[in-house]
């Protein structure tokens, strides 16, 4: 964390349960959003998001029976400076998942995409070692997942092995159309674990919880003086005779600002 200073961290196979409060592991200046496995050991998905980013947890488990699935998924909606939202979904699908488990995962992803957010990211440990991205798979389950991703217009960005011991691409990063992922790299293994750290950027800006907005006090403006300043400008006649539309537009915007200043 100190090395990369990420805005968002996604972790899977956390092995957390209801007896483990987030305060025991959540770094300073981050907020933890998690989905723990409700039965047995292992599993779990976790998002750590900087606390100055406007963020809301999204419930993708409307039924209790779904929440008891061995598929773990946690989702958040981040507000962006552009006024749009970025959806973030972190999934853990354990090895040996059944066809029924796969359909449970497909349902979660579909609910996430049905939020119809402007930008979407889906990350996690999917454990499909037989898939050769972007277009081939050996097992029926791998082929089913590959077809689902293609039908959902999801773009997968990881092509290097993320588990070096098996030379497998298990940890994946998906984006929806229009969500720009850049600078993706598969780095060193994460601590004593045998999965590699994936680092990437998303070309959007999150909305800070505190934002300073400067506004002019137009009610207090001296409009008589403003008119005089605009009329005194000797640039109007020269600018309006030019054929450079960009120059005209820039002058049209800047002159009132200069007069108000």
C-alpha positions in Angstrom: 0.0 0.0 0.0 2.7 2.4 0.9 4.6 1.6 -2.3 1.8 2.0 -4.8 -0.5 4.5 -2.9 -3.6 3.3 -4.8 -7.0 5.0 -4.8 -8.7 1.6 -4.7 -7.5 -1.9 -3.7 -9.4 -5.1 -4.6 -8.6 -8.3 -2.7 -10.0 -11.8 -2.9 -9.8 -14.9 -0.7 -9.6 -12.7 2.3 -10.6 -15.5 4.8 -12.5 -12.8 6.8 -15.7 -13.6 8.8 -18.2 -11.7 10.9 -15.8 -12.0 13.9 -13.1 -9.9 12.2 -13.9 -6.2 12.4 -12.6 -4.1 9.5 -10.7 -1.9 12.0 -8.2 -4.7 12.5 -6.8 -4.5 9.0 -8.2 -1.4 7.2 -5.3 1.1 6.5 -5.6 4.7 7.7 -7.6 6.9 5.2 -9.4 3.9 3.6 -12.9 2.5 4.0 -13.4 -1.3 3.7 -16.3 -2.8 1.8 -16.5 -6.6 2.0 -18.4 -9.8 1.3 -17.3 -12.6 3.6 -18.1 -16.3 3.0 -20.9 -17.1 5.4 -20.1 -20.8 5.8 -16.9 -22.7 6.0 -13.4 -21.3 5.7 -11.7 -19.2 3.0 -13.2 -17.1 0.3 -14.2 -13.5 0.6 -14.0 -10.3 -1.5 -12.8 -6.9 -0.3 -12.6 -3.4 -1.6 -10.5 -0.7 0.1 -11.3 2.8 -1.1 -9.7 6.0 -0.1 -12.0 7.8 2.3 -12.0 11.1 0.4 -13.7 9.5 -2.6 -17.5 9.6 -2.7 -18.6 6.0 -2.7 -21.7 3.9 -2.0 -22.0 0.2 -1.4 -24.3 -1.5 -4.0 -26.2 -4.6 -2.9 -26.1 -7.3 -5.6 -27.5 -10.1 -3.4 -31.3 -9.4 -3.1 -32.0 -12.9 -1.8 -30.5 -14.6 1.3 -30.0 -17.8 -0.6 -27.8 -16.0 -3.1 -25.8 -14.4 -0.3 -24.9 -17.9 0.9 -23.3 -18.8 -2.4 -19.6 -19.8 -2.4 -19.2 -17.0 -5.0 -18.2 -13.8 -3.1 -18.8 -10.4 -4.7 -18.7 -6.9 -3.4 -19.7 -3.8 -5.4 -19.4 -0.1 -5.0 -20.5 3.0 -7.0 -17.9 5.8 -7.1 -18.9 9.4 -8.0 -16.7 11.0 -10.6 -15.7 14.6 -11.1 -17.3 14.5 -14.6 -20.7 13.9 -13.0 -20.9 10.2 -14.0 -20.5 7.1 -11.9 -17.9 4.3 -11.9 -19.2 0.9 -10.9 -16.6 -1.4 -9.3 -17.2 -5.1 -8.8 -14.8 -7.5 -7.1 -15.4 -11.3 -7.4 -14.0 -14.4 -6.0 -14.9 -17.7 -7.7 -13.2 -20.6 -5.9 -11.6 -23.6 -7.8 -14.0 -26.5 -8.3 -17.1 -24.2 -8.6 -20.1 -26.0 -10.1 -22.2 -25.0 -13.1 -24.8 -23.7 -10.6 -22.1 -21.6 -8.9 -21.2 -20.2 -12.3 -24.8 -19.2 -13.0 -24.9 -17.5 -9.6 -21.8 -15.5 -10.6 -23.3 -14.6 -14.0 -26.4 -13.3 -12.2 -24.3 -11.1 -10.0 -22.4 -9.7 -13.0 -25.6 -9.1 -14.9 -27.2 -7.3 -11.9 -24.1 -5.1 -11.8 -24.3 -4.3 -15.5 -28.0 -3.6 -15.2 -27.2 -0.7 -13.0 -26.4 1.0 -16.3 -23.6 3.1 -15.0 -21.4 5.1 -17.4 -18.2 3.3 -16.5 -17.7 -0.3 -15.2 -14.9 -2.4 -13.8 -15.0 -6.0 -12.8 -11.9 -7.5 -11.1 -11.1 -10.6 -9.1 -9.9 -14.2 -9.0 -12.0 -16.2 -11.3 -10.0 -19.4 -11.4 -10.4 -20.3 -15.0 -6.9 -21.6 -15.8 -7.9 -23.2 -19.1 -9.0 -20.0 -20.8 -6.6 -18.5 -23.3 -7.7 -14.9 -23.5 -9.3 -13.4 -25.4 -11.0 -16.2 -27.4 -10.4 -19.8 -26.5 -11.0 -22.3 -23.7 -10.6 -26.0 -23.1 -13.3 -26.8 -20.5 -17.0 -26.3 -21.0 -17.2 -24.1 -17.9 -14.3 -21.9 -19.3 -16.0 -21.7 -22.7 -19.3 -20.8 -21.0 -17.7 -17.9 -19.1 -15.8 -16.7 -22.1 -19.1 -16.6 -24.1 -20.8 -14.8 -21.3 -18.1 -12.1 -21.2 -18.3 -11.7 -25.0 -22.1 -11.5 -25.0 -21.9 -8.9 -22.2 -19.4 -6.8 -24.3 -16.7 -7.0 -21.5 -13.1 -6.4 -22.4 -10.5 -8.5 -20.5 -7.1 -6.8 -20.0 -4.8 -9.3 -18.3 -2.7 -11.5 -20.6 0.3 -12.4 -18.4 0.2 -15.2 -15.8 -1.0 -14.0 -12.4 -0.2 -17.3 -10.6 3.4 -18.1 -11.4 3.4 -21.6 -9.9 0.9 -22.9 -12.5 1.7 -20.3 -15.2 -2.1 -19.4 -15.2 -4.1 -16.2 -15.8 -6.5 -16.5 -12.9 -6.9 -12.9 -11.8 -8.7 -10.8 -14.4 -9.7 -7.2 -15.1 -12.7 -6.5 -17.2 -14.1 -3.1 -18.4 -17.2 -2.2 -20.2 -17.2 -0.3 -23.5 -16.0 3.2 -23.0 -14.1 2.5 -19.7 -10.5 3.2 -20.5 -8.0 1.0 -18.7 -4.3 1.9 -19.1 -0.8 1.2 -17.7 -1.8 -2.3 -16.6 1.1 -4.4 -15.2 1.4 -7.8 -13.5 3.9 -7.2 -10.7 5.5 -9.3 -7.9 3.6 -11.9 -5.9 1.5 -10.5 -3.0 3.5 -11.2 0.2 3.6 -14.9 0.9 0.7 -15.7 -1.5 1.3 -17.1 -4.9 -0.9 -14.6 -6.8 0.7 -11.5 -8.4 -0.3 -7.9 -7.8 -2.1 -6.3 -10.8 -1.7 -2.6 -11.0 -3.6 -0.4 -13.5 -5.1 3.0 -14.1 -8.6 4.1 -15.1 -8.8 7.3 -17.1 -11.5 9.0 -14.9 -11.3 11.3 -11.9 -13.1 10.4 -8.7 -15.2 13.1 -7.0 -13.7 14.2 -3.7 -16.0 14.4 -0.7 -14.8 18.0 -0.2 -14.6 20.2 -3.3 -13.9 23.9 -3.4 -16.1 25.8 -5.9 -15.4 29.5 -6.7 -18.3 31.6 -7.7 -18.5 35.2 -8.7 -20.7 37.5 -6.5 -22.5 38.9 -9.6 -25.1 40.7 -7.5 -22.4 42.9 -6.2 -20.9 43.7 -9.6 -20.7 47.3 -10.9 -22.5 46.7 -14.2 -22.2 50.3 -15.3 -18.4 50.0 -15.0 -18.6 46.6 -16.7 -20.3 48.1 -19.8 -17.8 50.9 -19.9 -14.9 48.5 -19.9 -16.4 46.4 -22.6 -17.1 49.4 -24.8 -13.5 50.7 -24.3 -11.9 47.6 -25.7 -10.4 48.5 -29.1 -10.0 44.8 -30.0 -13.6 44.1 -30.9 -13.4 45.6 -34.4 -10.2 43.8 -35.2 -11.3 40.4 -33.8 -14.7 40.5 -35.6 -13.0 41.0 -39.0 -10.9 37.8 -38.6 -11.9 34.4 -40.1 -10.3 32.6 -37.1 -13.4 31.3 -35.3 -11.3 29.9 -32.4 -9.8 33.4 -31.8 -13.2 35.0 -31.9 -14.6 32.5 -29.5 -11.7 32.8 -27.1 -11.9 36.6 -27.1 -15.7 36.5 -26.7 -15.2 34.3 -23.5 -12.2 36.0 -22.1 -13.2 39.7 -22.5 -16.2 39.5 -20.0 -14.0 37.6 -17.6 -11.3 40.2 -17.7 -13.8 43.0 -17.2 -15.4 41.2 -14.2 -12.0 40.7 -12.7 
